[in-house]
Amino acid sequence: MLKKHQESISCLMDATEALLSAMEKYGMDPEALSKTPEFVVLVHFLKAIIDGKMEIPNHLSDRISELADTLDIDKITGSTLH
């Protein structure tokens, strides 16, 4: 299980670095951005998603799965991101 946790953290670091790099490309300050509460929440969500896919117990990933259908974000916003 320790190996899975290490892989999860490495994946999270790579994903977070890629996000910040992409945002910097569009003129956002990665240092300032990484300190915002919204970005902190995003990182926790990313960790929950990664843990869920790697079958690592994470209460947040369980909660997100429960809420995903209830929230139906695509219908609320009227569009999808993909």
PDB file of N, CA, C and O in Angstrom:
ATOM      1  N   MET A   1       0.826  -1.196   0.000  1.00  0.00           N
ATOM      2  CA  MET A   1       0.000   0.000   0.000  1.00  0.00           C
ATOM      3  C   MET A   1       0.871   1.261   0.000  1.00  0.00           C
ATOM      4  O   MET A   1       0.487   2.281  -0.574  1.00  0.00           O
ATOM      5  N   LEU A   2       2.038   1.192   0.640  1.00  0.00           N
ATOM      6  CA  LEU A   2       2.927   2.342   0.677  1.00  0.00           C
ATOM      7  C   LEU A   2       3.339   2.749  -0.739  1.00  0.00           C
ATOM      8  O   LEU A   2       3.406   3.938  -1.050  1.00  0.00           O
ATOM      9  N   LYS A   3       3.617   1.762  -1.596  1.00  0.00           N
ATOM     10  CA  LYS A   3       4.005   2.052  -2.985  1.00  0.00           C
ATOM     11  C   LYS A   3       2.885   2.793  -3.710  1.00  0.00           C
ATOM     12  O   LYS A   3       3.152   3.731  -4.462  1.00  0.00           O
ATOM     13  N   LYS A   4       1.630   2.383  -3.493  1.00  0.00           N
ATOM     14  CA  LYS A   4       0.495   3.069  -4.121  1.00  0.00           C
ATOM     15  C   LYS A   4       0.399   4.508  -3.646  1.00  0.00           C
ATOM     16  O   LYS A   4       0.128   5.410  -4.439  1.00  0.00           O
ATOM     17  N   HIS A   5       0.620   4.729  -2.348  1.00  0.00           N
ATOM     18  CA  HIS A   5       0.565   6.090  -1.807  1.00  0.00           C
ATOM     19  C   HIS A   5       1.671   6.959  -2.418  1.00  0.00           C
ATOM     20  O   HIS A   5       1.443   8.123  -2.749  1.00  0.00           O
ATOM     21  N   GLN A   6       2.852   6.391  -2.560  1.00  0.00           N
ATOM     22  CA  GLN A   6       3.962   7.127  -3.172  1.00  0.00           C
ATOM     23  C   GLN A   6       3.653   7.466  -4.626  1.00  0.00           C
ATOM     24  O   GLN A   6       3.928   8.576  -5.079  1.00  0.00           O
ATOM     25  N   GLU A   7       3.085   6.516  -5.351  1.00  0.00           N
ATOM     26  CA  GLU A   7       2.718   6.762  -6.747  1.00  0.00           C
ATOM     27  C   GLU A   7       1.620   7.814  -6.843  1.00  0.00           C
ATOM     28  O   GLU A   7       1.631   8.647  -7.749  1.00  0.00           O
ATOM     29  N   SER A   8       0.689   7.777  -5.925  1.00  0.00           N
ATOM     30  CA  SER A   8      -0.400   8.745  -5.895  1.00  0.00           C
ATOM     31  C   SER A   8       0.143  10.157  -5.685  1.00  0.00           C
ATOM     32  O   SER A   8      -0.264  11.095  -6.371  1.00  0.00           O
ATOM     33  N   ILE A   9       1.053  10.299  -4.744  1.00  0.00           N
ATOM     34  CA  ILE A   9       1.658  11.609  -4.467  1.00  0.00           C
ATOM     35  C   ILE A   9       2.465  12.082  -5.672  1.00  0.00           C
ATOM     36  O   ILE A   9       2.397  13.256  -6.034  1.00  0.00           O
ATOM     37  N   SER A  10       3.227  11.189  -6.299  1.00  0.00           N
ATOM     38  CA  SER A  10       4.005  11.566  -7.493  1.00  0.00           C
ATOM     39  C   SER A  10       3.080  12.014  -8.624  1.00  0.00           C
ATOM     40  O   SER A  10       3.356  13.000  -9.307  1.00  0.00           O
ATOM     41  N   CYS A  11       1.999  11.294  -8.810  1.00  0.00           N
ATOM     42  CA  CYS A  11       1.023  11.651  -9.839  1.00  0.00           C
ATOM     43  C   CYS A  11       0.413  13.017  -9.535  1.00  0.00           C
ATOM     44  O   CYS A  11       0.261  13.847 -10.431  1.00  0.00           O
ATOM     45  N   LEU A  12       0.065  13.247  -8.273  1.00  0.00           N
ATOM     46  CA  LEU A  12      -0.504  14.537  -7.876  1.00  0.00           C
ATOM     47  C   LEU A  12       0.485  15.670  -8.130  1.00  0.00           C
ATOM     48  O   LEU A  12       0.100  16.732  -8.618  1.00  0.00           O
ATOM     49  N   MET A  13       1.745  15.453  -7.805  1.00  0.00           N
ATOM     50  CA  MET A  13       2.761  16.483  -8.033  1.00  0.00           C
ATOM     51  C   MET A  13       2.903  16.775  -9.520  1.00  0.00           C
ATOM     52  O   MET A  13       2.975  17.939  -9.916  1.00  0.00           O
ATOM     53  N   ASP A  14       2.945  15.744 -10.342  1.00  0.00           N
ATOM     54  CA  ASP A  14       3.059  15.933 -11.789  1.00  0.00           C
ATOM     55  C   ASP A  14       1.842  16.671 -12.345  1.00  0.00           C
ATOM     56  O   ASP A  14       1.981  17.587 -13.156  1.00  0.00           O
ATOM     57  N   ALA A  15       0.652  16.269 -11.905  1.00  0.00           N
ATOM     58  CA  ALA A  15      -0.583  16.903 -12.395  1.00  0.00           C
ATOM     59  C   ALA A  15      -0.663  18.363 -11.963  1.00  0.00           C
ATOM     60  O   ALA A  15      -1.050  19.227 -12.749  1.00  0.00           O
ATOM     61  N   THR A  16      -0.298  18.634 -10.722  1.00  0.00           N
ATOM     62  CA  THR A  16      -0.339  20.002 -10.209  1.00  0.00           C
ATOM     63  C   THR A  16       0.675  20.875 -10.931  1.00  0.00           C
ATOM     64  O   THR A  16       0.378  22.012 -11.296  1.00  0.00           O
ATOM     65  N   GLU A  17       1.857  20.348 -11.133  1.00  0.00           N
ATOM     66  CA  GLU A  17       2.899  21.086 -11.859  1.00  0.00           C
ATOM     67  C   GLU A  17       2.447  21.387 -13.286  1.00  0.00           C
ATOM     68  O   GLU A  17       2.664  22.491 -13.785  1.00  0.00           O
ATOM     69  N   ALA A  18       1.825  20.418 -13.939  1.00  0.00           N
ATOM     70  CA  ALA A  18       1.333  20.623 -15.308  1.00  0.00           C
ATOM     71  C   ALA A  18       0.242  21.691 -15.347  1.00  0.00           C
ATOM     72  O   ALA A  18       0.221  22.526 -16.250  1.00  0.00           O
ATOM     73  N   LEU A  19      -0.657  21.665 -14.375  1.00  0.00           N
ATOM     74  CA  LEU A  19      -1.708  22.689 -14.309  1.00  0.00           C
ATOM     75  C   LEU A  19      -1.114  24.081 -14.142  1.00  0.00           C
ATOM     76  O   LEU A  19      -1.481  25.013 -14.857  1.00  0.00           O
ATOM     77  N   LEU A  20      -0.201  24.212 -13.199  1.00  0.00           N
ATOM     78  CA  LEU A  20       0.416  25.520 -12.955  1.00  0.00           C
ATOM     79  C   LEU A  20       1.204  25.993 -14.172  1.00  0.00           C
ATOM     80  O   LEU A  20       1.189  27.180 -14.500  1.00  0.00           O
ATOM     81  N   SER A  21       1.885  25.077 -14.835  1.00  0.00           N
ATOM     82  CA  SER A  21       2.646  25.430 -16.033  1.00  0.00           C
ATOM     83  C   SER A  21       1.723  25.925 -17.148  1.00  0.00           C
ATOM     84  O   SER A  21       2.016  26.916 -17.817  1.00  0.00           O
ATOM     85  N   ALA A  22       0.611  25.223 -17.336  1.00  0.00           N
ATOM     86  CA  ALA A  22      -0.350  25.638 -18.366  1.00  0.00           C
ATOM     87  C   ALA A  22      -0.949  26.996 -18.039  1.00  0.00           C
ATOM     88  O   ALA A  22      -1.131  27.826 -18.930  1.00  0.00           O
ATOM     89  N   MET A  23      -1.254  27.228 -16.778  1.00  0.00           N
ATOM     90  CA  MET A  23      -1.835  28.510 -16.384  1.00  0.00           C
ATOM     91  C   MET A  23      -0.822  29.642 -16.525  1.00  0.00           C
ATOM     92  O   MET A  23      -1.177  30.761 -16.893  1.00  0.00           O
ATOM     93  N   GLU A  24       0.438  29.342 -16.229  1.00  0.00           N
ATOM     94  CA  GLU A  24       1.491  30.342 -16.401  1.00  0.00           C
ATOM     95  C   GLU A  24       1.621  30.739 -17.866  1.00  0.00           C
ATOM     96  O   GLU A  24       1.873  31.901 -18.184  1.00  0.00           O
ATOM     97  N   LYS A  25       1.449  29.772 -18.748  1.00  0.00           N
ATOM     98  CA  LYS A  25       1.504  30.021 -20.190  1.00  0.00           C
ATOM     99  C   LYS A  25       0.491  31.092 -20.606  1.00  0.00           C
ATOM    100  O   LYS A  25       0.709  31.819 -21.576  1.00  0.00           O
ATOM    101  N   TYR A  26      -0.615  31.181 -19.867  1.00  0.00           N
ATOM    102  CA  TYR A  26      -1.662  32.151 -20.181  1.00  0.00           C
ATOM    103  C   TYR A  26      -1.625  33.369 -19.265  1.00  0.00           C
ATOM    104  O   TYR A  26      -2.629  34.059 -19.096  1.00  0.00           O
ATOM    105  N   GLY A  27      -0.459  33.626 -18.676  1.00  0.00           N
ATOM    106  CA  GLY A  27      -0.241  34.864 -17.952  1.00  0.00           C
ATOM    107  C   GLY A  27      -0.573  34.848 -16.467  1.00  0.00           C
ATOM    108  O   GLY A  27      -0.540  35.895 -15.819  1.00  0.00           O
ATOM    109  N   MET A  28      -0.889  33.697 -15.921  1.00  0.00           N
ATOM    110  CA  MET A  28      -1.198  33.630 -14.487  1.00  0.00           C
ATOM    111  C   MET A  28       0.079  33.352 -13.705  1.00  0.00           C
ATOM    112  O   MET A  28       0.941  32.595 -14.152  1.00  0.00           O
ATOM    113  N   ASP A  29       0.189  33.965 -12.544  1.00  0.00           N
ATOM    114  CA  ASP A  29       1.343  33.779 -11.673  1.00  0.00           C
ATOM    115  C   ASP A  29       1.167  32.483 -10.885  1.00  0.00           C
ATOM    116  O   ASP A  29       0.308  32.418 -10.007  1.00  0.00           O
ATOM    117  N   PRO A  30       1.969  31.440 -11.179  1.00  0.00           N
ATOM    118  CA  PRO A  30       1.778  30.157 -10.517  1.00  0.00           C
ATOM    119  C   PRO A  30       1.986  30.221  -9.003  1.00  0.00           C
ATOM    120  O   PRO A  30       1.306  29.521  -8.252  1.00  0.00           O
ATOM    121  N   GLU A  31       2.909  31.045  -8.562  1.00  0.00           N
ATOM    122  CA  GLU A  31       3.164  31.175  -7.122  1.00  0.00           C
ATOM    123  C   GLU A  31       1.944  31.740  -6.401  1.00  0.00           C
ATOM    124  O   GLU A  31       1.518  31.210  -5.375  1.00  0.00           O
ATOM    125  N   ALA A  32       1.393  32.807  -6.939  1.00  0.00           N
ATOM    126  CA  ALA A  32       0.203  33.421  -6.338  1.00  0.00           C
ATOM    127  C   ALA A  32      -1.001  32.491  -6.455  1.00  0.00           C
ATOM    128  O   ALA A  32      -1.776  32.345  -5.510  1.00  0.00           O
ATOM    129  N   LEU A  33      -1.148  31.872  -7.606  1.00  0.00           N
ATOM    130  CA  LEU A  33      -2.279  30.981  -7.852  1.00  0.00           C
ATOM    131  C   LEU A  33      -2.290  29.800  -6.886  1.00  0.00           C
ATOM    132  O   LEU A  33      -3.343  29.408  -6.384  1.00  0.00           O
ATOM    133  N   SER A  34      -1.117  29.241  -6.631  1.00  0.00           N
ATOM    134  CA  SER A  34      -1.030  28.066  -5.762  1.00  0.00           C
ATOM    135  C   SER A  34      -1.413  28.370  -4.321  1.00  0.00           C
ATOM    136  O   SER A  34      -1.651  27.449  -3.540  1.00  0.00           O
ATOM    137  N   LYS A  35      -1.474  29.627  -3.961  1.00  0.00           N
ATOM    138  CA  LYS A  35      -1.814  30.022  -2.592  1.00  0.00           C
ATOM    139  C   LYS A  35      -3.286  30.386  -2.423  1.00  0.00           C
ATOM    140  O   LYS A  35      -3.721  30.706  -1.317  1.00  0.00           O
ATOM    141  N   THR A  36      -4.057  30.340  -3.510  1.00  0.00           N
ATOM    142  CA  THR A  36      -5.471  30.691  -3.402  1.00  0.00           C
ATOM    143  C   THR A  36      -6.260  29.526  -2.818  1.00  0.00           C
ATOM    144  O   THR A  36      -5.898  28.366  -3.015  1.00  0.00           O
ATOM    145  N   PRO A  37      -7.342  29.833  -2.098  1.00  0.00           N
ATOM    146  CA  PRO A  37      -8.153  28.749  -1.533  1.00  0.00           C
ATOM    147  C   PRO A  37      -8.766  27.857  -2.610  1.00  0.00           C
ATOM    148  O   PRO A  37      -8.926  26.655  -2.399  1.00  0.00           O
ATOM    149  N   GLU A  38      -9.105  28.427  -3.747  1.00  0.00           N
ATOM    150  CA  GLU A  38      -9.683  27.635  -4.838  1.00  0.00           C
ATOM    151  C   GLU A  38      -8.696  26.593  -5.349  1.00  0.00           C
ATOM    152  O   GLU A  38      -9.076  25.458  -5.639  1.00  0.00           O
ATOM    153  N   PHE A  39      -7.427  26.984  -5.459  1.00  0.00           N
ATOM    154  CA  PHE A  39      -6.418  26.042  -5.942  1.00  0.00           C
ATOM    155  C   PHE A  39      -6.166  24.943  -4.910  1.00  0.00           C
ATOM    156  O   PHE A  39      -5.959  23.785  -5.273  1.00  0.00           O
ATOM    157  N   VAL A  40      -6.185  25.300  -3.642  1.00  0.00           N
ATOM    158  CA  VAL A  40      -6.016  24.300  -2.582  1.00  0.00           C
ATOM    159  C   VAL A  40      -7.134  23.255  -2.667  1.00  0.00           C
ATOM    160  O   VAL A  40      -6.881  22.056  -2.550  1.00  0.00           O
ATOM    161  N   VAL A  41      -8.374  23.719  -2.871  1.00  0.00           N
ATOM    162  CA  VAL A  41      -9.499  22.795  -3.015  1.00  0.00           C
ATOM    163  C   VAL A  41      -9.313  21.923  -4.257  1.00  0.00           C
ATOM    164  O   VAL A  41      -9.568  20.720  -4.219  1.00  0.00           O
ATOM    165  N   LEU A  42      -8.867  22.536  -5.359  1.00  0.00           N
ATOM    166  CA  LEU A  42      -8.627  21.785  -6.585  1.00  0.00           C
ATOM    167  C   LEU A  42      -7.610  20.675  -6.363  1.00  0.00           C
ATOM    168  O   LEU A  42      -7.794  19.562  -6.856  1.00  0.00           O
ATOM    169  N   VAL A  43      -6.554  20.959  -5.636  1.00  0.00           N
ATOM    170  CA  VAL A  43      -5.528  19.945  -5.365  1.00  0.00           C
ATOM    171  C   VAL A  43      -6.116  18.795  -4.539  1.00  0.00           C
ATOM    172  O   VAL A  43      -5.802  17.629  -4.779  1.00  0.00           O
ATOM    173  N   HIS A  44      -6.964  19.127  -3.572  1.00  0.00           N
ATOM    174  CA  HIS A  44      -7.606  18.068  -2.782  1.00  0.00           C
ATOM    175  C   HIS A  44      -8.527  17.217  -3.659  1.00  0.00           C
ATOM    176  O   HIS A  44      -8.584  15.997  -3.505  1.00  0.00           O
ATOM    177  N   PHE A  45      -9.239  17.859  -4.572  1.00  0.00           N
ATOM    178  CA  PHE A  45     -10.090  17.109  -5.495  1.00  0.00           C
ATOM    179  C   PHE A  45      -9.247  16.215  -6.401  1.00  0.00           C
ATOM    180  O   PHE A  45      -9.598  15.057  -6.625  1.00  0.00           O
ATOM    181  N   LEU A  46      -8.148  16.739  -6.921  1.00  0.00           N
ATOM    182  CA  LEU A  46      -7.260  15.931  -7.756  1.00  0.00           C
ATOM    183  C   LEU A  46      -6.745  14.716  -6.987  1.00  0.00           C
ATOM    184  O   LEU A  46      -6.725  13.605  -7.516  1.00  0.00           O
ATOM    185  N   LYS A  47      -6.331  14.928  -5.749  1.00  0.00           N
ATOM    186  CA  LYS A  47      -5.836  13.829  -4.926  1.00  0.00           C
ATOM    187  C   LYS A  47      -6.923  12.782  -4.722  1.00  0.00           C
ATOM    188  O   LYS A  47      -6.648  11.583  -4.774  1.00  0.00           O
ATOM    189  N   ALA A  48      -8.137  13.219  -4.493  1.00  0.00           N
ATOM    190  CA  ALA A  48      -9.255  12.287  -4.301  1.00  0.00           C
ATOM    191  C   ALA A  48      -9.507  11.475  -5.568  1.00  0.00           C
ATOM    192  O   ALA A  48      -9.751  10.271  -5.494  1.00  0.00           O
ATOM    193  N   ILE A  49      -9.450  12.119  -6.714  1.00  0.00           N
ATOM    194  CA  ILE A  49      -9.660  11.430  -7.991  1.00  0.00           C
ATOM    195  C   ILE A  49      -8.549  10.410  -8.232  1.00  0.00           C
ATOM    196  O   ILE A  49      -8.815   9.267  -8.605  1.00  0.00           O
ATOM    197  N   ILE A  50      -7.314  10.829  -8.019  1.00  0.00           N
ATOM    198  CA  ILE A  50      -6.172   9.932  -8.216  1.00  0.00           C
ATOM    199  C   ILE A  50      -6.272   8.733  -7.277  1.00  0.00           C
ATOM    200  O   ILE A  50      -6.095   7.590  -7.698  1.00  0.00           O
ATOM    201  N   ASP A  51      -6.558   9.002  -6.002  1.00  0.00           N
ATOM    202  CA  ASP A  51      -6.689   7.911  -5.038  1.00  0.00           C
ATOM    203  C   ASP A  51      -7.806   6.953  -5.440  1.00  0.00           C
ATOM    204  O   ASP A  51      -7.654   5.737  -5.325  1.00  0.00           O
ATOM    205  N   GLY A  52      -8.911   7.490  -5.903  1.00  0.00           N
ATOM    206  CA  GLY A  52     -10.028   6.645  -6.330  1.00  0.00           C
ATOM    207  C   GLY A  52      -9.644   5.731  -7.477  1.00  0.00           C
ATOM    208  O   GLY A  52     -10.001   4.553  -7.478  1.00  0.00           O
ATOM    209  N   LYS A  53      -8.925   6.257  -8.448  1.00  0.00           N
ATOM    210  CA  LYS A  53      -8.500   5.452  -9.593  1.00  0.00           C
ATOM    211  C   LYS A  53      -7.427   4.435  -9.225  1.00  0.00           C
ATOM    212  O   LYS A  53      -7.302   3.398  -9.875  1.00  0.00           O
ATOM    213  N   MET A  54      -6.653   4.731  -8.183  1.00  0.00           N
ATOM    214  CA  MET A  54      -5.602   3.811  -7.749  1.00  0.00           C
ATOM    215  C   MET A  54      -6.089   2.894  -6.624  1.00  0.00           C
ATOM    216  O   MET A  54      -5.309   2.144  -6.036  1.00  0.00           O
ATOM    217  N   GLU A  55      -7.380   2.968  -6.339  1.00  0.00           N
ATOM    218  CA  GLU A  55      -8.013   2.154  -5.302  1.00  0.00           C
ATOM    219  C   GLU A  55      -7.371   2.342  -3.930  1.00  0.00           C
ATOM    220  O   GLU A  55      -7.155   1.381  -3.191  1.00  0.00           O
ATOM    221  N   ILE A  56      -7.072   3.595  -3.608  1.00  0.00           N
ATOM    222  CA  ILE A  56      -6.561   3.967  -2.295  1.00  0.00           C
ATOM    223  C   ILE A  56      -7.731   4.598  -1.536  1.00  0.00           C
ATOM    224  O   ILE A  56      -8.348   5.539  -2.035  1.00  0.00           O
ATOM    225  N   PRO A  57      -8.041   4.100  -0.352  1.00  0.00           N
ATOM    226  CA  PRO A  57      -9.164   4.662   0.399  1.00  0.00           C
ATOM    227  C   PRO A  57      -8.998   6.171   0.630  1.00  0.00           C
ATOM    228  O   PRO A  57      -7.951   6.626   1.092  1.00  0.00           O
ATOM    229  N   ASN A  58     -10.025   6.921   0.308  1.00  0.00           N
ATOM    230  CA  ASN A  58     -10.011   8.373   0.492  1.00  0.00           C
ATOM    231  C   ASN A  58     -11.465   8.799   0.657  1.00  0.00           C
ATOM    232  O   ASN A  58     -12.273   8.640  -0.257  1.00  0.00           O
ATOM    233  N   HIS A  59     -11.791   9.337   1.819  1.00  0.00           N
ATOM    234  CA  HIS A  59     -13.193   9.686   2.087  1.00  0.00           C
ATOM    235  C   HIS A  59     -13.718  10.743   1.117  1.00  0.00           C
ATOM    236  O   HIS A  59     -14.908  10.761   0.804  1.00  0.00           O
ATOM    237  N   LEU A  60     -12.842  11.618   0.644  1.00  0.00           N
ATOM    238  CA  LEU A  60     -13.290  12.652  -0.286  1.00  0.00           C
ATOM    239  C   LEU A  60     -13.654  12.056  -1.642  1.00  0.00           C
ATOM    240  O   LEU A  60     -14.625  12.496  -2.258  1.00  0.00           O
ATOM    241  N   SER A  61     -12.904  11.068  -2.121  1.00  0.00           N
ATOM    242  CA  SER A  61     -13.245  10.459  -3.408  1.00  0.00           C
ATOM    243  C   SER A  61     -14.575   9.724  -3.318  1.00  0.00           C
ATOM    244  O   SER A  61     -15.350   9.714  -4.274  1.00  0.00           O
ATOM    245  N   ASP A  62     -14.838   9.106  -2.165  1.00  0.00           N
ATOM    246  CA  ASP A  62     -16.139   8.458  -1.968  1.00  0.00           C
ATOM    247  C   ASP A  62     -17.262   9.493  -2.000  1.00  0.00           C
ATOM    248  O   ASP A  62     -18.298   9.269  -2.626  1.00  0.00           O
ATOM    249  N   ARG A  63     -17.062  10.594  -1.344  1.00  0.00           N
ATOM    250  CA  ARG A  63     -18.081  11.657  -1.282  1.00  0.00           C
ATOM    251  C   ARG A  63     -18.310  12.281  -2.666  1.00  0.00           C
ATOM    252  O   ARG A  63     -19.450  12.558  -3.039  1.00  0.00           O
ATOM    253  N   ILE A  64     -17.236  12.500  -3.420  1.00  0.00           N
ATOM    254  CA  ILE A  64     -17.361  13.053  -4.768  1.00  0.00           C
ATOM    255  C   ILE A  64     -18.172  12.115  -5.647  1.00  0.00           C
ATOM    256  O   ILE A  64     -19.033  12.560  -6.406  1.00  0.00           O
ATOM    257  N   SER A  65     -17.900  10.822  -5.548  1.00  0.00           N
ATOM    258  CA  SER A  65     -18.654   9.841  -6.336  1.00  0.00           C
ATOM    259  C   SER A  65     -20.138   9.897  -6.001  1.00  0.00           C
ATOM    260  O   SER A  65     -20.986   9.818  -6.889  1.00  0.00           O
ATOM    261  N   GLU A  66     -20.446  10.035  -4.714  1.00  0.00           N
ATOM    262  CA  GLU A  66     -21.839  10.118  -4.287  1.00  0.00           C
ATOM    263  C   GLU A  66     -22.519  11.375  -4.832  1.00  0.00           C
ATOM    264  O   GLU A  66     -23.689  11.337  -5.211  1.00  0.00           O
ATOM    265  N   LEU A  67     -21.789  12.475  -4.868  1.00  0.00           N
ATOM    266  CA  LEU A  67     -22.371  13.750  -5.280  1.00  0.00           C
ATOM    267  C   LEU A  67     -22.393  13.973  -6.791  1.00  0.00           C
ATOM    268  O   LEU A  67     -23.159  14.804  -7.279  1.00  0.00           O
ATOM    269  N   ALA A  68     -21.575  13.255  -7.524  1.00  0.00           N
ATOM    270  CA  ALA A  68     -21.420  13.504  -8.958  1.00  0.00           C
ATOM    271  C   ALA A  68     -22.750  13.482  -9.700  1.00  0.00           C
ATOM    272  O   ALA A  68     -23.037  14.393 -10.478  1.00  0.00           O
ATOM    273  N   ASP A  69     -23.553  12.471  -9.475  1.00  0.00           N
ATOM    274  CA  ASP A  69     -24.844  12.392 -10.157  1.00  0.00           C
ATOM    275  C   ASP A  69     -25.826  13.429  -9.626  1.00  0.00           C
ATOM    276  O   ASP A  69     -26.614  13.988 -10.389  1.00  0.00           O
ATOM    277  N   THR A  70     -25.783  13.683  -8.338  1.00  0.00           N
ATOM    278  CA  THR A  70     -26.694  14.637  -7.720  1.00  0.00           C
ATOM    279  C   THR A  70     -26.438  16.055  -8.230  1.00  0.00           C
ATOM    280  O   THR A  70     -27.381  16.792  -8.515  1.00  0.00           O
ATOM    281  N   LEU A  71     -25.175  16.433  -8.345  1.00  0.00           N
ATOM    282  CA  LEU A  71     -24.841  17.788  -8.762  1.00  0.00           C
ATOM    283  C   LEU A  71     -25.154  18.031 -10.234  1.00  0.00           C
ATOM    284  O   LEU A  71     -25.621  19.111 -10.598  1.00  0.00           O
ATOM    285  N   ASP A  72     -24.903  17.039 -11.081  1.00  0.00           N
ATOM    286  CA  ASP A  72     -25.158  17.130 -12.517  1.00  0.00           C
ATOM    287  C   ASP A  72     -24.692  18.475 -13.087  1.00  0.00           C
ATOM    288  O   ASP A  72     -25.469  19.215 -13.692  1.00  0.00           O
ATOM    289  N   ILE A  73     -23.429  18.764 -12.883  1.00  0.00           N
ATOM    290  CA  ILE A  73     -22.820  20.040 -13.254  1.00  0.00           C
ATOM    291  C   ILE A  73     -23.048  20.395 -14.724  1.00  0.00           C
ATOM    292  O   ILE A  73     -23.303  21.557 -15.040  1.00  0.00           O
ATOM    293  N   ASP A  74     -22.961  19.415 -15.627  1.00  0.00           N
ATOM    294  CA  ASP A  74     -23.137  19.713 -17.049  1.00  0.00           C
ATOM    295  C   ASP A  74     -24.521  20.293 -17.337  1.00  0.00           C
ATOM    296  O   ASP A  74     -24.648  21.185 -18.177  1.00  0.00           O
ATOM    297  N   LYS A  75     -25.543  19.810 -16.666  1.00  0.00           N
ATOM    298  CA  LYS A  75     -26.884  20.348 -16.865  1.00  0.00           C
ATOM    299  C   LYS A  75     -27.032  21.734 -16.261  1.00  0.00           C
ATOM    300  O   LYS A  75     -27.701  22.595 -16.833  1.00  0.00           O
ATOM    301  N   ILE A  76     -26.413  21.954 -15.110  1.00  0.00           N
ATOM    302  CA  ILE A  76     -26.509  23.253 -14.445  1.00  0.00           C
ATOM    303  C   ILE A  76     -25.871  24.337 -15.304  1.00  0.00           C
ATOM    304  O   ILE A  76     -26.450  25.408 -15.483  1.00  0.00           O
ATOM    305  N   THR A  77     -24.687  24.067 -15.833  1.00  0.00           N
ATOM    306  CA  THR A  77     -23.975  25.068 -16.623  1.00  0.00           C
ATOM    307  C   THR A  77     -24.461  25.135 -18.062  1.00  0.00           C
ATOM    308  O   THR A  77     -24.203  26.109 -18.769  1.00  0.00           O
ATOM    309  N   GLY A  78     -25.166  24.095 -18.490  1.00  0.00           N
ATOM    310  CA  GLY A  78     -25.680  24.068 -19.862  1.00  0.00           C
ATOM    311  C   GLY A  78     -24.672  23.630 -20.901  1.00  0.00           C
ATOM    312  O   GLY A  78     -24.964  23.639 -22.097  1.00  0.00           O
ATOM    313  N   SER A  79     -23.487  23.246 -20.454  1.00  0.00           N
ATOM    314  CA  SER A  79     -22.474  22.790 -21.412  1.00  0.00           C
ATOM    315  C   SER A  79     -21.521  21.844 -20.711  1.00  0.00           C
ATOM    316  O   SER A  79     -21.511  21.736 -19.484  1.00  0.00           O
ATOM    317  N   THR A  80     -20.718  21.159 -21.515  1.00  0.00           N
ATOM    318  CA  THR A  80     -19.697  20.276 -20.959  1.00  0.00           C
ATOM    319  C   THR A  80     -18.327  20.856 -21.277  1.00  0.00           C
ATOM    320  O   THR A  80     -18.187  21.722 -22.140  1.00  0.00           O
ATOM    321  N   LEU A  81     -17.330  20.368 -20.571  1.00  0.00           N
ATOM    322  CA  LEU A  81     -15.958  20.816 -20.808  1.00  0.00           C
ATOM    323  C   LEU A  81     -15.230  19.951 -21.820  1.00  0.00           C
ATOM    324  O   LEU A  81     -14.153  20.324 -22.284  1.00  0.00           O
ATOM    325  N   HIS A  82     -15.789  18.817 -22.167  1.00  0.00           N
ATOM    326  CA  HIS A  82     -15.097  17.933 -23.112  1.00  0.00           C
ATOM    327  C   HIS A  82     -15.809  17.872 -24.433  1.00  0.00           C
ATOM    328  O   HIS A  82     -15.362  17.174 -25.343  1.00  0.00           O
TER     329      HIS A  82
END
